[in-house]
């Protein structure tokens, strides 16, 4: 499902609170909800949930980009997601 999955993020049990792990979990949820919404176009509650998760992931990625640019670039490369726009 996820290409180039970061093994170190998944395997560390004590690392579940890290920003990388949270972004990884949100990305999995986003991909699952996106595939669900392709077949259920009028599921508005799932659309709302997807928008909320997207916002959470965006805020976490912005935080990581501000704190550690190298980890941010590595994470978006591993998860194959686009870089967030800066204002």
HTML snippet that shows the backbone in 3Dmol.js (N, CA, C, O; Angstrom):
<script src="https://3Dmol.org/build/3Dmol-min.js"></script>
<div id="view" style="width:600px;height:400px;position:relative"></div>
<script>
const pdb = `
ATOM      1  N   UNK A   1       0.809  -1.177   0.000  1.00  0.00           N
ATOM      2  CA  UNK A   1       0.000   0.000   0.000  1.00  0.00           C
ATOM      3  C   UNK A   1       0.865   1.258   0.000  1.00  0.00           C
ATOM      4  O   UNK A   1       0.661   2.152  -0.822  1.00  0.00           O
ATOM      5  N   UNK A   2       1.834   1.332   0.922  1.00  0.00           N
ATOM      6  CA  UNK A   2       2.716   2.478   1.004  1.00  0.00           C
ATOM      7  C   UNK A   2       4.064   2.075   0.444  1.00  0.00           C
ATOM      8  O   UNK A   2       4.659   1.098   0.901  1.00  0.00           O
ATOM      9  N   UNK A   3       4.552   2.807  -0.533  1.00  0.00           N
ATOM     10  CA  UNK A   3       5.849   2.509  -1.113  1.00  0.00           C
ATOM     11  C   UNK A   3       6.935   3.135  -0.253  1.00  0.00           C
ATOM     12  O   UNK A   3       6.732   4.190   0.348  1.00  0.00           O
ATOM     13  N   UNK A   4       8.090   2.478  -0.198  1.00  0.00           N
ATOM     14  CA  UNK A   4       9.239   2.967   0.551  1.00  0.00           C
ATOM     15  C   UNK A   4       8.875   3.292   1.993  1.00  0.00           C
ATOM     16  O   UNK A   4       9.163   4.381   2.489  1.00  0.00           O
ATOM     17  N   UNK A   5       8.242   2.342   2.651  1.00  0.00           N
ATOM     18  CA  UNK A   5       7.797   2.542   4.017  1.00  0.00           C
ATOM     19  C   UNK A   5       9.008   2.700   4.931  1.00  0.00           C
ATOM     20  O   UNK A   5       9.924   1.879   4.884  1.00  0.00           O
ATOM     21  N   UNK A   6       9.028   3.744   5.766  1.00  0.00           N
ATOM     22  CA  UNK A   6      10.157   3.912   6.673  1.00  0.00           C
ATOM     23  C   UNK A   6      10.132   2.850   7.769  1.00  0.00           C
ATOM     24  O   UNK A   6       9.290   2.880   8.666  1.00  0.00           O
ATOM     25  N   UNK A   7      11.069   1.917   7.677  1.00  0.00           N
ATOM     26  CA  UNK A   7      11.100   0.777   8.591  1.00  0.00           C
ATOM     27  C   UNK A   7      11.362   1.248  10.024  1.00  0.00           C
ATOM     28  O   UNK A   7      10.762   0.725  10.963  1.00  0.00           O
ATOM     29  N   UNK A   8      12.249   2.226  10.201  1.00  0.00           N
ATOM     30  CA  UNK A   8      12.589   2.667  11.551  1.00  0.00           C
ATOM     31  C   UNK A   8      11.395   3.308  12.249  1.00  0.00           C
ATOM     32  O   UNK A   8      11.295   3.249  13.475  1.00  0.00           O
ATOM     33  N   UNK A   9      10.497   3.915  11.493  1.00  0.00           N
ATOM     34  CA  UNK A   9       9.321   4.552  12.097  1.00  0.00           C
ATOM     35  C   UNK A   9       8.361   3.496  12.618  1.00  0.00           C
ATOM     36  O   UNK A   9       7.769   3.669  13.683  1.00  0.00           O
ATOM     37  N   UNK A  10       8.198   2.398  11.875  1.00  0.00           N
ATOM     38  CA  UNK A  10       7.225   1.377  12.242  1.00  0.00           C
ATOM     39  C   UNK A  10       7.752   0.464  13.335  1.00  0.00           C
ATOM     40  O   UNK A  10       7.003   0.095  14.239  1.00  0.00           O
ATOM     41  N   UNK A  11       9.014   0.096  13.274  1.00  0.00           N
ATOM     42  CA  UNK A  11       9.526  -0.947  14.155  1.00  0.00           C
ATOM     43  C   UNK A  11       9.728  -0.482  15.591  1.00  0.00           C
ATOM     44  O   UNK A  11       9.667  -1.310  16.500  1.00  0.00           O
ATOM     45  N   UNK A  12       9.962   0.781  15.832  1.00  0.00           N
ATOM     46  CA  UNK A  12      10.226   1.248  17.191  1.00  0.00           C
ATOM     47  C   UNK A  12       8.924   1.396  17.960  1.00  0.00           C
ATOM     48  O   UNK A  12       8.123   2.288  17.680  1.00  0.00           O
ATOM     49  N   UNK A  13       8.722   0.521  18.926  1.00  0.00           N
ATOM     50  CA  UNK A  13       7.497   0.555  19.720  1.00  0.00           C
ATOM     51  C   UNK A  13       7.447   1.790  20.610  1.00  0.00           C
ATOM     52  O   UNK A  13       6.372   2.346  20.835  1.00  0.00           O
ATOM     53  N   UNK A  14       8.609   2.230  21.125  1.00  0.00           N
ATOM     54  CA  UNK A  14       8.609   3.369  22.029  1.00  0.00           C
ATOM     55  C   UNK A  14       8.582   4.697  21.274  1.00  0.00           C
ATOM     56  O   UNK A  14       8.551   5.757  21.898  1.00  0.00           O
ATOM     57  N   UNK A  15       8.593   4.655  19.973  1.00  0.00           N
ATOM     58  CA  UNK A  15       8.683   5.859  19.147  1.00  0.00           C
ATOM     59  C   UNK A  15       7.323   6.259  18.582  1.00  0.00           C
ATOM     60  O   UNK A  15       7.270   7.010  17.608  1.00  0.00           O
ATOM     61  N   UNK A  16       6.230   5.787  19.158  1.00  0.00           N
ATOM     62  CA  UNK A  16       4.908   6.034  18.595  1.00  0.00           C
ATOM     63  C   UNK A  16       4.430   7.465  18.752  1.00  0.00           C
ATOM     64  O   UNK A  16       3.492   7.873  18.068  1.00  0.00           O
ATOM     65  N   UNK A  17       5.036   8.225  19.616  1.00  0.00           N
ATOM     66  CA  UNK A  17       4.638   9.615  19.794  1.00  0.00           C
ATOM     67  C   UNK A  17       5.391  10.576  18.908  1.00  0.00           C
ATOM     68  O   UNK A  17       5.122  11.778  18.930  1.00  0.00           O
ATOM     69  N   UNK A  18       6.338  10.067  18.120  1.00  0.00           N
ATOM     70  CA  UNK A  18       7.144  10.948  17.289  1.00  0.00           C
ATOM     71  C   UNK A  18       6.303  11.534  16.157  1.00  0.00           C
ATOM     72  O   UNK A  18       5.281  10.973  15.762  1.00  0.00           O
ATOM     73  N   UNK A  19       6.751  12.646  15.661  1.00  0.00           N
ATOM     74  CA  UNK A  19       6.043  13.320  14.571  1.00  0.00           C
ATOM     75  C   UNK A  19       6.022  12.428  13.339  1.00  0.00           C
ATOM     76  O   UNK A  19       5.013  12.365  12.637  1.00  0.00           O
ATOM     77  N   UNK A  20       7.121  11.743  13.070  1.00  0.00           N
ATOM     78  CA  UNK A  20       7.190  10.892  11.888  1.00  0.00           C
ATOM     79  C   UNK A  20       6.159   9.773  11.951  1.00  0.00           C
ATOM     80  O   UNK A  20       5.491   9.481  10.959  1.00  0.00           O
ATOM     81  N   UNK A  21       6.031   9.145  13.120  1.00  0.00           N
ATOM     82  CA  UNK A  21       5.074   8.050  13.250  1.00  0.00           C
ATOM     83  C   UNK A  21       3.646   8.556  13.106  1.00  0.00           C
ATOM     84  O   UNK A  21       2.816   7.903  12.473  1.00  0.00           O
ATOM     85  N   UNK A  22       3.356   9.714  13.690  1.00  0.00           N
ATOM     86  CA  UNK A  22       2.012  10.274  13.577  1.00  0.00           C
ATOM     87  C   UNK A  22       1.679  10.617  12.126  1.00  0.00           C
ATOM     88  O   UNK A  22       0.566  10.355  11.671  1.00  0.00           O
ATOM     89  N   UNK A  23       2.629  11.199  11.398  1.00  0.00           N
ATOM     90  CA  UNK A  23       2.402  11.530   9.991  1.00  0.00           C
ATOM     91  C   UNK A  23       2.215  10.248   9.184  1.00  0.00           C
ATOM     92  O   UNK A  23       1.383  10.196   8.278  1.00  0.00           O
ATOM     93  N   UNK A  24       2.988   9.218   9.512  1.00  0.00           N
ATOM     94  CA  UNK A  24       2.851   7.930   8.833  1.00  0.00           C
ATOM     95  C   UNK A  24       1.449   7.348   9.033  1.00  0.00           C
ATOM     96  O   UNK A  24       0.835   6.867   8.081  1.00  0.00           O
ATOM     97  N   UNK A  25       0.939   7.393  10.276  1.00  0.00           N
ATOM     98  CA  UNK A  25      -0.406   6.867  10.566  1.00  0.00           C
ATOM     99  C   UNK A  25      -1.475   7.683   9.857  1.00  0.00           C
ATOM    100  O   UNK A  25      -2.409   7.124   9.283  1.00  0.00           O
ATOM    101  N   UNK A  26      -1.338   9.011   9.895  1.00  0.00           N
ATOM    102  CA  UNK A  26      -2.307   9.865   9.209  1.00  0.00           C
ATOM    103  C   UNK A  26      -2.291   9.611   7.706  1.00  0.00           C
ATOM    104  O   UNK A  26      -3.343   9.630   7.067  1.00  0.00           O
ATOM    105  N   UNK A  27      -1.118   9.375   7.138  1.00  0.00           N
ATOM    106  CA  UNK A  27      -1.016   9.113   5.700  1.00  0.00           C
ATOM    107  C   UNK A  27      -1.723   7.815   5.348  1.00  0.00           C
ATOM    108  O   UNK A  27      -2.395   7.737   4.320  1.00  0.00           O
ATOM    109  N   UNK A  28      -1.581   6.796   6.188  1.00  0.00           N
ATOM    110  CA  UNK A  28      -2.300   5.538   5.944  1.00  0.00           C
ATOM    111  C   UNK A  28      -3.803   5.744   6.010  1.00  0.00           C
ATOM    112  O   UNK A  28      -4.538   5.214   5.177  1.00  0.00           O
ATOM    113  N   UNK A  29      -4.273   6.516   7.003  1.00  0.00           N
ATOM    114  CA  UNK A  29      -5.702   6.797   7.110  1.00  0.00           C
ATOM    115  C   UNK A  29      -6.203   7.577   5.905  1.00  0.00           C
ATOM    116  O   UNK A  29      -7.292   7.308   5.399  1.00  0.00           O
ATOM    117  N   UNK A  30      -5.415   8.538   5.445  1.00  0.00           N
ATOM    118  CA  UNK A  30      -5.801   9.358   4.290  1.00  0.00           C
ATOM    119  C   UNK A  30      -5.929   8.491   3.045  1.00  0.00           C
ATOM    120  O   UNK A  30      -6.885   8.629   2.283  1.00  0.00           O
ATOM    121  N   UNK A  31      -4.979   7.612   2.843  1.00  0.00           N
ATOM    122  CA  UNK A  31      -5.041   6.741   1.652  1.00  0.00           C
ATOM    123  C   UNK A  31      -6.234   5.791   1.723  1.00  0.00           C
ATOM    124  O   UNK A  31      -6.880   5.524   0.709  1.00  0.00           O
ATOM    125  N   UNK A  32      -6.529   5.277   2.930  1.00  0.00           N
ATOM    126  CA  UNK A  32      -7.663   4.380   3.092  1.00  0.00           C
ATOM    127  C   UNK A  32      -8.986   5.120   2.862  1.00  0.00           C
ATOM    128  O   UNK A  32      -9.875   4.604   2.185  1.00  0.00           O
ATOM    129  N   UNK A  33      -9.116   6.320   3.420  1.00  0.00           N
ATOM    130  CA  UNK A  33     -10.339   7.099   3.231  1.00  0.00           C
ATOM    131  C   UNK A  33     -10.507   7.551   1.786  1.00  0.00           C
ATOM    132  O   UNK A  33     -11.631   7.606   1.286  1.00  0.00           O
ATOM    133  N   UNK A  34      -9.424   7.871   1.119  1.00  0.00           N
ATOM    134  CA  UNK A  34      -9.498   8.290  -0.281  1.00  0.00           C
ATOM    135  C   UNK A  34     -10.022   7.161  -1.154  1.00  0.00           C
ATOM    136  O   UNK A  34     -10.858   7.385  -2.029  1.00  0.00           O
ATOM    137  N   UNK A  35      -9.534   5.949  -0.917  1.00  0.00           N
ATOM    138  CA  UNK A  35     -10.027   4.823  -1.707  1.00  0.00           C
ATOM    139  C   UNK A  35     -11.489   4.521  -1.369  1.00  0.00           C
ATOM    140  O   UNK A  35     -12.247   4.095  -2.241  1.00  0.00           O
ATOM    141  N   UNK A  36     -11.888   4.736  -0.124  1.00  0.00           N
ATOM    142  CA  UNK A  36     -13.292   4.540   0.263  1.00  0.00           C
ATOM    143  C   UNK A  36     -14.186   5.559  -0.439  1.00  0.00           C
ATOM    144  O   UNK A  36     -15.271   5.221  -0.911  1.00  0.00           O
ATOM    145  N   UNK A  37     -13.726   6.803  -0.505  1.00  0.00           N
ATOM    146  CA  UNK A  37     -14.553   7.861  -1.090  1.00  0.00           C
ATOM    147  C   UNK A  37     -14.654   7.763  -2.608  1.00  0.00           C
ATOM    148  O   UNK A  37     -15.555   8.353  -3.205  1.00  0.00           O
ATOM    149  N   UNK A  38     -13.750   7.033  -3.235  1.00  0.00           N
ATOM    150  CA  UNK A  38     -13.864   6.830  -4.686  1.00  0.00           C
ATOM    151  C   UNK A  38     -15.110   6.031  -5.025  1.00  0.00           C
ATOM    152  O   UNK A  38     -15.715   6.249  -6.074  1.00  0.00           O
ATOM    153  N   UNK A  39     -15.503   5.109  -4.153  1.00  0.00           N
ATOM    154  CA  UNK A  39     -16.689   4.304  -4.428  1.00  0.00           C
ATOM    155  C   UNK A  39     -17.935   4.815  -3.704  1.00  0.00           C
ATOM    156  O   UNK A  39     -19.053   4.455  -4.071  1.00  0.00           O
ATOM    157  N   UNK A  40     -17.751   5.649  -2.683  1.00  0.00           N
ATOM    158  CA  UNK A  40     -18.881   6.205  -1.938  1.00  0.00           C
ATOM    159  C   UNK A  40     -18.797   7.732  -1.992  1.00  0.00           C
ATOM    160  O   UNK A  40     -18.379   8.377  -1.030  1.00  0.00           O
ATOM    161  N   UNK A  41     -19.190   8.283  -3.104  1.00  0.00           N
ATOM    162  CA  UNK A  41     -18.993   9.710  -3.358  1.00  0.00           C
ATOM    163  C   UNK A  41     -19.825  10.614  -2.458  1.00  0.00           C
ATOM    164  O   UNK A  41     -19.445  11.763  -2.231  1.00  0.00           O
ATOM    165  N   UNK A  42     -20.943  10.131  -1.944  1.00  0.00           N
ATOM    166  CA  UNK A  42     -21.819  10.978  -1.143  1.00  0.00           C
ATOM    167  C   UNK A  42     -21.675  10.753   0.356  1.00  0.00           C
ATOM    168  O   UNK A  42     -22.548  11.149   1.128  1.00  0.00           O
ATOM    169  N   UNK A  43     -20.599  10.131   0.769  1.00  0.00           N
ATOM    170  CA  UNK A  43     -20.332   9.907   2.190  1.00  0.00           C
ATOM    171  C   UNK A  43     -19.694  11.170   2.764  1.00  0.00           C
ATOM    172  O   UNK A  43     -18.471  11.283   2.847  1.00  0.00           O
ATOM    173  N   UNK A  44     -20.540  12.107   3.155  1.00  0.00           N
ATOM    174  CA  UNK A  44     -20.063  13.417   3.555  1.00  0.00           C
ATOM    175  C   UNK A  44     -19.361  13.407   4.909  1.00  0.00           C
ATOM    176  O   UNK A  44     -18.473  14.224   5.151  1.00  0.00           O
ATOM    177  N   UNK A  45     -19.749  12.491   5.789  1.00  0.00           N
ATOM    178  CA  UNK A  45     -19.062  12.410   7.077  1.00  0.00           C
ATOM    179  C   UNK A  45     -17.617  11.927   6.902  1.00  0.00           C
ATOM    180  O   UNK A  45     -16.712  12.398   7.591  1.00  0.00           O
ATOM    181  N   UNK A  46     -17.414  10.999   5.989  1.00  0.00           N
ATOM    182  CA  UNK A  46     -16.046  10.552   5.721  1.00  0.00           C
ATOM    183  C   UNK A  46     -15.244  11.657   5.046  1.00  0.00           C
ATOM    184  O   UNK A  46     -14.042  11.785   5.283  1.00  0.00           O
ATOM    185  N   UNK A  47     -15.897  12.454   4.211  1.00  0.00           N
ATOM    186  CA  UNK A  47     -15.204  13.587   3.585  1.00  0.00           C
ATOM    187  C   UNK A  47     -14.742  14.580   4.650  1.00  0.00           C
ATOM    188  O   UNK A  47     -13.634  15.112   4.582  1.00  0.00           O
ATOM    189  N   UNK A  48     -15.611  14.818   5.635  1.00  0.00           N
ATOM    190  CA  UNK A  48     -15.255  15.737   6.717  1.00  0.00           C
ATOM    191  C   UNK A  48     -14.090  15.166   7.533  1.00  0.00           C
ATOM    192  O   UNK A  48     -13.160  15.890   7.889  1.00  0.00           O
ATOM    193  N   UNK A  49     -14.150  13.871   7.821  1.00  0.00           N
ATOM    194  CA  UNK A  49     -13.058  13.237   8.552  1.00  0.00           C
ATOM    195  C   UNK A  49     -11.750  13.306   7.794  1.00  0.00           C
ATOM    196  O   UNK A  49     -10.690  13.507   8.386  1.00  0.00           O
ATOM    197  N   UNK A  50     -11.824  13.139   6.481  1.00  0.00           N
ATOM    198  CA  UNK A  50     -10.626  13.218   5.651  1.00  0.00           C
ATOM    199  C   UNK A  50     -10.028  14.615   5.707  1.00  0.00           C
ATOM    200  O   UNK A  50      -8.812  14.766   5.822  1.00  0.00           O
ATOM    201  N   UNK A  51     -10.875  15.638   5.625  1.00  0.00           N
ATOM    202  CA  UNK A  51     -10.371  17.014   5.696  1.00  0.00           C
ATOM    203  C   UNK A  51      -9.727  17.301   7.051  1.00  0.00           C
ATOM    204  O   UNK A  51      -8.720  18.005   7.118  1.00  0.00           O
ATOM    205  N   UNK A  52     -10.299  16.764   8.129  1.00  0.00           N
ATOM    206  CA  UNK A  52      -9.722  16.973   9.457  1.00  0.00           C
ATOM    207  C   UNK A  52      -8.347  16.301   9.569  1.00  0.00           C
ATOM    208  O   UNK A  52      -7.408  16.886  10.108  1.00  0.00           O
ATOM    209  N   UNK A  53      -8.236  15.079   9.060  1.00  0.00           N
ATOM    210  CA  UNK A  53      -6.962  14.362   9.118  1.00  0.00           C
ATOM    211  C   UNK A  53      -5.922  15.057   8.247  1.00  0.00           C
ATOM    212  O   UNK A  53      -4.752  15.137   8.622  1.00  0.00           O
ATOM    213  N   UNK A  54      -6.342  15.562   7.085  1.00  0.00           N
ATOM    214  CA  UNK A  54      -5.417  16.296   6.222  1.00  0.00           C
ATOM    215  C   UNK A  54      -4.873  17.534   6.936  1.00  0.00           C
ATOM    216  O   UNK A  54      -3.688  17.852   6.829  1.00  0.00           O
ATOM    217  N   UNK A  55      -5.747  18.226   7.664  1.00  0.00           N
ATOM    218  CA  UNK A  55      -5.310  19.411   8.394  1.00  0.00           C
ATOM    219  C   UNK A  55      -4.332  19.071   9.505  1.00  0.00           C
ATOM    220  O   UNK A  55      -3.349  19.783   9.712  1.00  0.00           O
ATOM    221  N   UNK A  56      -4.599  17.984  10.221  1.00  0.00           N
ATOM    222  CA  UNK A  56      -3.688  17.555  11.284  1.00  0.00           C
ATOM    223  C   UNK A  56      -2.322  17.201  10.710  1.00  0.00           C
ATOM    224  O   UNK A  56      -1.288  17.589  11.252  1.00  0.00           O
ATOM    225  N   UNK A  57      -2.334  16.454   9.598  1.00  0.00           N
ATOM    226  CA  UNK A  57      -1.057  16.060   8.991  1.00  0.00           C
ATOM    227  C   UNK A  57      -0.309  17.286   8.485  1.00  0.00           C
ATOM    228  O   UNK A  57       0.914  17.364   8.605  1.00  0.00           O
ATOM    229  N   UNK A  58      -1.032  18.234   7.924  1.00  0.00           N
ATOM    230  CA  UNK A  58      -0.399  19.443   7.408  1.00  0.00           C
ATOM    231  C   UNK A  58       0.253  20.248   8.536  1.00  0.00           C
ATOM    232  O   UNK A  58       1.357  20.770   8.377  1.00  0.00           O
ATOM    233  N   UNK A  59      -0.438  20.342   9.675  1.00  0.00           N
ATOM    234  CA  UNK A  59       0.135  21.068  10.811  1.00  0.00           C
ATOM    235  C   UNK A  59       1.370  20.350  11.359  1.00  0.00           C
ATOM    236  O   UNK A  59       2.355  20.998  11.715  1.00  0.00           O
ATOM    237  N   UNK A  60       1.323  19.023  11.429  1.00  0.00           N
ATOM    238  CA  UNK A  60       2.493  18.277  11.905  1.00  0.00           C
ATOM    239  C   UNK A  60       3.677  18.428  10.950  1.00  0.00           C
ATOM    240  O   UNK A  60       4.820  18.570  11.386  1.00  0.00           O
ATOM    241  N   UNK A  61       3.398  18.395   9.654  1.00  0.00           N
ATOM    242  CA  UNK A  61       4.480  18.558   8.676  1.00  0.00           C
ATOM    243  C   UNK A  61       5.062  19.966   8.732  1.00  0.00           C
ATOM    244  O   UNK A  61       6.271  20.139   8.577  1.00  0.00           O
ATOM    245  N   UNK A  62       4.226  20.965   8.948  1.00  0.00           N
ATOM    246  CA  UNK A  62       4.726  22.337   9.070  1.00  0.00           C
ATOM    247  C   UNK A  62       5.622  22.470  10.297  1.00  0.00           C
ATOM    248  O   UNK A  62       6.659  23.133  10.250  1.00  0.00           O
ATOM    249  N   UNK A  63       5.214  21.837  11.389  1.00  0.00           N
ATOM    250  CA  UNK A  63       6.023  21.855  12.607  1.00  0.00           C
ATOM    251  C   UNK A  63       7.377  21.188  12.366  1.00  0.00           C
ATOM    252  O   UNK A  63       8.417  21.716  12.761  1.00  0.00           O
ATOM    253  N   UNK A  64       7.354  20.030  11.718  1.00  0.00           N
ATOM    254  CA  UNK A  64       8.600  19.306  11.466  1.00  0.00           C
ATOM    255  C   UNK A  64       9.502  20.079  10.515  1.00  0.00           C
ATOM    256  O   UNK A  64      10.721  20.090  10.685  1.00  0.00           O
ATOM    257  N   UNK A  65       8.909  20.729   9.512  1.00  0.00           N
ATOM    258  CA  UNK A  65       9.708  21.510   8.562  1.00  0.00           C
ATOM    259  C   UNK A  65      10.374  22.684   9.261  1.00  0.00           C
ATOM    260  O   UNK A  65      11.490  23.068   8.914  1.00  0.00           O
ATOM    261  N   UNK A  66       9.687  23.253  10.246  1.00  0.00           N
ATOM    262  CA  UNK A  66      10.255  24.385  10.967  1.00  0.00           C
ATOM    263  C   UNK A  66      11.354  23.938  11.925  1.00  0.00           C
ATOM    264  O   UNK A  66      12.361  24.630  12.080  1.00  0.00           O
ATOM    265  N   UNK A  67      11.168  22.781  12.572  1.00  0.00           N
ATOM    266  CA  UNK A  67      12.125  22.321  13.576  1.00  0.00           C
ATOM    267  C   UNK A  67      13.342  21.628  12.977  1.00  0.00           C
ATOM    268  O   UNK A  67      14.473  21.876  13.395  1.00  0.00           O
ATOM    269  N   UNK A  68      13.107  20.755  11.990  1.00  0.00           N
ATOM    270  CA  UNK A  68      14.211  19.969  11.433  1.00  0.00           C
ATOM    271  C   UNK A  68      13.939  19.702   9.958  1.00  0.00           C
ATOM    272  O   UNK A  68      13.203  18.775   9.618  1.00  0.00           O
ATOM    273  N   UNK A  69      14.521  20.495   9.096  1.00  0.00           N
ATOM    274  CA  UNK A  69      14.253  20.423   7.659  1.00  0.00           C
ATOM    275  C   UNK A  69      14.741  19.104   7.048  1.00  0.00           C
ATOM    276  O   UNK A  69      14.131  18.596   6.107  1.00  0.00           O
ATOM    277  N   UNK A  70      15.823  18.556   7.572  1.00  0.00           N
ATOM    278  CA  UNK A  70      16.380  17.311   7.025  1.00  0.00           C
ATOM    279  C   UNK A  70      15.424  16.145   7.275  1.00  0.00           C
ATOM    280  O   UNK A  70      15.155  15.356   6.369  1.00  0.00           O
ATOM    281  N   UNK A  71      14.909  16.036   8.507  1.00  0.00           N
ATOM    282  CA  UNK A  71      13.945  14.967   8.822  1.00  0.00           C
ATOM    283  C   UNK A  71      12.670  15.130   8.010  1.00  0.00           C
ATOM    284  O   UNK A  71      12.070  14.143   7.582  1.00  0.00           O
ATOM    285  N   UNK A  72      12.254  16.377   7.797  1.00  0.00           N
ATOM    286  CA  UNK A  72      11.056  16.659   7.003  1.00  0.00           C
ATOM    287  C   UNK A  72      11.230  16.170   5.564  1.00  0.00           C
ATOM    288  O   UNK A  72      10.367  15.473   5.031  1.00  0.00           O
ATOM    289  N   UNK A  73      12.342  16.537   4.946  1.00  0.00           N
ATOM    290  CA  UNK A  73      12.601  16.127   3.559  1.00  0.00           C
ATOM    291  C   UNK A  73      12.677  14.602   3.449  1.00  0.00           C
ATOM    292  O   UNK A  73      12.163  14.019   2.495  1.00  0.00           O
ATOM    293  N   UNK A  74      13.315  13.966   4.422  1.00  0.00           N
ATOM    294  CA  UNK A  74      13.438  12.506   4.414  1.00  0.00           C
ATOM    295  C   UNK A  74      12.068  11.843   4.537  1.00  0.00           C
ATOM    296  O   UNK A  74      11.790  10.853   3.861  1.00  0.00           O
ATOM    297  N   UNK A  75      11.216  12.390   5.399  1.00  0.00           N
ATOM    298  CA  UNK A  75       9.889  11.813   5.632  1.00  0.00           C
ATOM    299  C   UNK A  75       8.997  11.947   4.408  1.00  0.00           C
ATOM    300  O   UNK A  75       8.341  10.980   4.019  1.00  0.00           O
ATOM    301  N   UNK A  76       8.957  13.121   3.793  1.00  0.00           N
ATOM    302  CA  UNK A  76       8.085  13.267   2.628  1.00  0.00           C
ATOM    303  C   UNK A  76       8.610  12.462   1.446  1.00  0.00           C
ATOM    304  O   UNK A  76       7.837  12.059   0.577  1.00  0.00           O
ATOM    305  N   UNK A  77       9.918  12.228   1.408  1.00  0.00           N
ATOM    306  CA  UNK A  77      10.475  11.359   0.374  1.00  0.00           C
ATOM    307  C   UNK A  77      10.082   9.907   0.586  1.00  0.00           C
ATOM    308  O   UNK A  77       9.756   9.206  -0.372  1.00  0.00           O
ATOM    309  N   UNK A  78      10.110   9.447   1.837  1.00  0.00           N
ATOM    310  CA  UNK A  78       9.767   8.057   2.136  1.00  0.00           C
ATOM    311  C   UNK A  78       8.281   7.787   1.943  1.00  0.00           C
ATOM    312  O   UNK A  78       7.902   6.712   1.477  1.00  0.00           O
ATOM    313  N   UNK A  79       7.437   8.751   2.297  1.00  0.00           N
ATOM    314  CA  UNK A  79       5.993   8.549   2.180  1.00  0.00           C
ATOM    315  C   UNK A  79       5.458   8.939   0.810  1.00  0.00           C
ATOM    316  O   UNK A  79       4.278   8.739   0.523  1.00  0.00           O
ATOM    317  N   UNK A  80       6.311   9.489  -0.027  1.00  0.00           N
ATOM    318  CA  UNK A  80       5.958   9.961  -1.378  1.00  0.00           C
ATOM    319  C   UNK A  80       4.731  10.876  -1.337  1.00  0.00           C
ATOM    320  O   UNK A  80       3.736  10.644  -2.023  1.00  0.00           O
ATOM    321  N   UNK A  81       4.834  11.922  -0.513  1.00  0.00           N
ATOM    322  CA  UNK A  81       3.796  12.951  -0.474  1.00  0.00           C
ATOM    323  C   UNK A  81       4.428  14.267  -0.907  1.00  0.00           C
ATOM    324  O   UNK A  81       5.645  14.443  -0.848  1.00  0.00           O
ATOM    325  N   UNK A  82       3.579  15.179  -1.342  1.00  0.00           N
ATOM    326  CA  UNK A  82       4.090  16.456  -1.831  1.00  0.00           C
ATOM    327  C   UNK A  82       4.499  17.352  -0.676  1.00  0.00           C
ATOM    328  O   UNK A  82       4.028  17.218   0.454  1.00  0.00           O
ATOM    329  N   UNK A  83       5.392  18.266  -1.005  1.00  0.00           N
ATOM    330  CA  UNK A  83       5.830  19.237  -0.014  1.00  0.00           C
ATOM    331  C   UNK A  83       4.733  20.270   0.191  1.00  0.00           C
ATOM    332  O   UNK A  83       4.064  20.670  -0.762  1.00  0.00           O
ATOM    333  N   UNK A  84       4.549  20.701   1.431  1.00  0.00           N
ATOM    334  CA  UNK A  84       3.503  21.678   1.712  1.00  0.00           C
ATOM    335  C   UNK A  84       3.915  23.038   1.189  1.00  0.00           C
ATOM    336  O   UNK A  84       5.101  23.364   1.133  1.00  0.00           O
ATOM    337  N   UNK A  85       2.926  23.826   0.809  1.00  0.00           N
ATOM    338  CA  UNK A  85       3.194  25.162   0.311  1.00  0.00           C
ATOM    339  C   UNK A  85       3.508  26.083   1.484  1.00  0.00           C
ATOM    340  O   UNK A  85       2.908  25.979   2.554  1.00  0.00           O
ATOM    341  N   UNK A  86       4.444  26.972   1.266  1.00  0.00           N
ATOM    342  CA  UNK A  86       4.764  27.944   2.303  1.00  0.00           C
ATOM    343  C   UNK A  86       4.086  29.254   1.981  1.00  0.00           C
ATOM    344  O   UNK A  86       3.876  29.596   0.818  1.00  0.00           O
ATOM    345  N   UNK A  87       3.748  29.977   3.022  1.00  0.00           N
ATOM    346  CA  UNK A  87       3.065  31.258   2.819  1.00  0.00           C
ATOM    347  C   UNK A  87       4.028  32.393   2.812  1.00  0.00           C
ATOM    348  O   UNK A  87       3.624  33.544   2.653  1.00  0.00           O
TER     349      UNK A  87
END
`;
const viewer = $3Dmol.createViewer("view");
viewer.addModel(pdb, "pdb");
viewer.setStyle({}, {cartoon: {color: "spectrum"}});
viewer.zoomTo();
viewer.render();
</script>
